[in-house]
Amino acid sequence: MEWKFVIIGLVGLFGLYLLGTVLLQPLKALIRLAAWILLGGFLLMVINTLFGHLGLYIAINPVTLLTAGLLQLPGVALLVLVNYFII
């Protein structure tokens, strides 16, 4: 086996490693965001279930899910406070 083939193989493997790293980072961020959005939606459903009889109801839509997902627990508290003071 010639050294050229070994070097080309190693460069190819390094290129695959770089490509995998570049493609995997945004995928990890999207998976993490999806998990937080699901948790935020669950928290909003729990709040609607527990406090619905008191008149506290937060609509579950993409804006509230993104707020609860990106800001996590403070985002849910923000939605509750906004709902309390505006409505």
Backbone as CSV, one residue per row, in Angstrom:
resi,resn,N_x,N_y,N_z,CA_x,CA_y,CA_z,C_x,C_y,C_z
1,MET,0.853,-1.170,0.000,0.000,0.000,0.000,0.900,1.234,0.000
2,GLU,0.551,2.160,-0.831,1.353,3.376,-0.921,0.937,4.377,0.150
3,TRP,1.856,5.253,0.471,1.613,6.257,1.487,0.556,7.263,1.060
4,LYS,0.412,7.468,-0.248,-0.602,8.412,-0.729,-1.991,7.951,-0.323
5,PHE,-2.261,6.656,-0.454,-3.578,6.124,-0.113,-3.850,6.223,1.391
6,VAL,-2.833,6.020,2.182,-2.985,6.135,3.636,-3.290,7.581,4.013
7,ILE,-2.564,8.514,3.431,-2.786,9.932,3.728,-4.154,10.363,3.239
8,ILE,-4.559,9.944,2.037,-5.887,10.293,1.509,-6.975,9.708,2.406
9,GLY,-6.784,8.478,2.880,-7.755,7.861,3.785,-7.874,8.609,5.101
10,LEU,-6.736,9.014,5.661,-6.757,9.758,6.916,-7.399,11.134,6.748
11,VAL,-7.108,11.800,5.638,-7.733,13.103,5.364,-9.239,12.930,5.174
12,GLY,-9.640,11.855,4.502,-11.067,11.585,4.325,-11.768,11.320,5.642
13,LEU,-11.158,10.549,6.524,-11.739,10.295,7.843,-11.830,11.570,8.673
14,PHE,-10.807,12.405,8.584,-10.840,13.683,9.299,-11.952,14.575,8.753
15,GLY,-12.142,14.560,7.432,-13.227,15.334,6.821,-14.587,14.837,7.272
16,LEU,-14.761,13.522,7.355,-16.025,12.968,7.857,-16.260,13.353,9.309
17,TYR,-15.198,13.365,10.093,-15.314,13.783,11.488,-15.766,15.237,11.585
18,LEU,-15.155,16.109,10.794,-15.540,17.527,10.810,-16.969,17.720,10.336
19,LEU,-17.354,17.020,9.289,-18.719,17.127,8.766,-19.726,16.642,9.798
20,GLY,-19.425,15.534,10.455,-20.319,15.031,11.493,-20.438,15.979,12.661
21,THR,-19.341,16.603,13.045,-19.366,17.561,14.143,-20.184,18.792,13.785
22,VAL,-20.020,19.288,12.576,-20.742,20.482,12.139,-22.240,20.206,12.041
23,LEU,-22.627,19.027,11.604,-24.045,18.701,11.466,-24.680,18.289,12.791
24,LEU,-23.898,17.783,13.735,-24.457,17.288,14.980,-24.744,18.400,15.980
25,GLN,-23.990,19.470,15.984,-24.195,20.546,16.959,-25.575,21.193,16.837
26,PRO,-26.023,21.610,15.633,-27.370,22.179,15.548,-28.457,21.154,15.874
27,LEU,-28.215,19.897,15.554,-29.194,18.862,15.855,-29.362,18.695,17.362
28,LYS,-28.275,18.754,18.107,-28.352,18.678,19.562,-29.152,19.855,20.116
29,ALA,-28.911,21.041,19.575,-29.630,22.226,20.049,-31.122,22.110,19.748
30,LEU,-31.482,21.600,18.580,-32.891,21.441,18.238,-33.565,20.391,19.115
31,ILE,-32.866,19.320,19.406,-33.434,18.282,20.274,-33.633,18.825,21.683
32,ARG,-32.668,19.586,22.170,-32.781,20.189,23.505,-33.947,21.183,23.544
33,LEU,-34.097,21.988,22.495,-35.199,22.947,22.440,-36.535,22.222,22.393
34,ALA,-36.627,21.156,21.617,-37.877,20.390,21.536,-38.225,19.791,22.897
35,ALA,-37.234,19.309,23.618,-37.491,18.743,24.949,-37.996,19.818,25.908
36,TRP,-37.396,21.002,25.875,-37.852,22.088,26.757,-39.232,22.573,26.379
37,ILE,-39.537,22.581,25.067,-40.874,22.991,24.636,-41.910,21.985,25.121
38,LEU,-41.603,20.697,25.041,-42.530,19.681,25.548,-42.731,19.822,27.054
39,LEU,-41.659,20.076,27.784,-41.780,20.271,29.226,-42.586,21.534,29.542
40,GLY,-42.359,22.600,28.797,-43.132,23.833,28.999,-44.603,23.627,28.698
41,GLY,-44.911,22.870,27.640,-46.308,22.566,27.327,-46.953,21.734,28.421
42,PHE,-46.204,20.789,28.970,-46.718,19.990,30.083,-46.998,20.872,31.296
43,LEU,-46.088,21.793,31.610,-46.312,22.702,32.737,-47.533,23.593,32.511
44,LEU,-47.720,24.049,31.276,-48.894,24.872,30.980,-50.178,24.061,31.138
45,MET,-50.158,22.800,30.721,-51.343,21.953,30.903,-51.622,21.713,32.382
46,VAL,-50.569,21.522,33.184,-50.749,21.329,34.621,-51.337,22.582,35.251
47,ILE,-50.829,23.737,34.871,-51.361,25.000,35.418,-52.812,25.186,35.005
48,ASN,-53.141,24.895,33.750,-54.524,25.023,33.301,-55.439,24.051,34.051
49,THR,-54.949,22.860,34.339,-55.762,21.876,35.045,-55.960,22.259,36.510
50,LEU,-54.881,22.676,37.169,-54.972,22.980,38.593,-55.701,24.287,38.880
51,PHE,-55.461,25.293,38.062,-56.013,26.617,38.352,-57.115,27.043,37.393
52,GLY,-57.609,26.120,36.585,-58.682,26.451,35.642,-59.963,26.835,36.344
53,HIS,-60.250,26.207,37.464,-61.482,26.524,38.193,-61.406,27.891,38.861
54,LEU,-60.219,28.443,38.998,-60.065,29.788,39.557,-60.077,30.867,38.478
55,GLY,-60.216,30.452,37.235,-60.261,31.409,36.133,-58.915,31.669,35.492
56,LEU,-57.898,30.950,35.899,-56.575,31.118,35.304,-56.418,30.100,34.187
57,TYR,-56.453,30.563,32.967,-56.304,29.685,31.814,-55.319,30.340,30.854
58,ILE,-54.260,29.624,30.510,-53.260,30.123,29.568,-53.412,29.327,28.279
59,ALA,-53.652,30.032,27.194,-53.795,29.364,25.903,-52.480,28.697,25.512
60,ILE,-52.584,27.489,24.994,-51.388,26.775,24.548,-51.310,26.923,23.032
61,ASN,-50.402,27.773,22.599,-50.184,28.013,21.173,-48.676,28.109,20.943
62,PRO,-48.237,28.265,19.696,-46.786,28.292,19.449,-46.039,29.388,20.207
63,VAL,-46.648,30.536,20.391,-45.966,31.630,21.089,-45.757,31.279,22.563
64,THR,-46.793,30.770,23.220,-46.650,30.421,24.633,-45.729,29.212,24.809
65,LEU,-45.763,28.275,23.872,-44.856,27.129,23.960,-43.403,27.563,23.793
66,LEU,-43.139,28.476,22.849,-41.767,28.969,22.689,-41.315,29.778,23.898
67,THR,-42.226,30.556,24.465,-41.881,31.315,25.671,-41.557,30.376,26.823
68,ALA,-42.398,29.370,27.011,-42.162,28.410,28.084,-40.936,27.550,27.789
69,GLY,-40.667,27.281,26.518,-39.530,26.447,26.165,-38.208,27.174,26.241
70,LEU,-38.159,28.397,25.754,-36.902,29.142,25.754,-36.553,29.683,27.132
71,LEU,-37.556,30.200,27.851,-37.289,30.785,29.164,-37.475,29.801,30.308
72,GLN,-38.019,28.638,30.012,-38.232,27.543,30.956,-39.162,27.968,32.088
73,LEU,-38.834,27.709,33.329,-39.731,27.996,34.444,-40.015,29.498,34.607
74,PRO,-39.035,30.382,34.454,-39.371,31.809,34.498,-40.327,32.220,33.374
75,GLY,-40.260,31.548,32.241,-41.190,31.838,31.152,-42.610,31.462,31.503
76,VAL,-42.778,30.337,32.183,-44.115,29.934,32.628,-44.631,30.927,33.665
77,ALA,-43.765,31.334,34.584,-44.168,32.338,35.575,-44.528,33.655,34.896
78,LEU,-43.788,34.032,33.872,-44.090,35.243,33.112,-45.457,35.143,32.452
79,LEU,-45.761,34.004,31.866,-47.067,33.821,31.222,-48.197,33.903,32.244
80,VAL,-47.985,33.329,33.410,-49.012,33.400,34.459,-49.210,34.839,34.907
81,LEU,-48.116,35.579,35.114,-48.243,36.975,35.553,-48.876,37.844,34.487
82,VAL,-48.500,37.653,33.232,-49.098,38.429,32.144,-50.585,38.138,32.048
83,ASN,-50.942,36.878,32.197,-52.360,36.515,32.145,-53.109,37.112,33.323
84,TYR,-52.509,37.134,34.502,-53.159,37.665,35.690,-53.374,39.174,35.603
85,PHE,-52.355,39.896,35.121,-52.462,41.363,35.099,-53.218,41.896,33.896
86,ILE,-53.218,41.186,32.784,-53.893,41.708,31.595,-55.353,41.303,31.568
87,ILE,-55.640,40.097,31.974,-57.043,39.626,31.881,-57.710,39.697,33.220
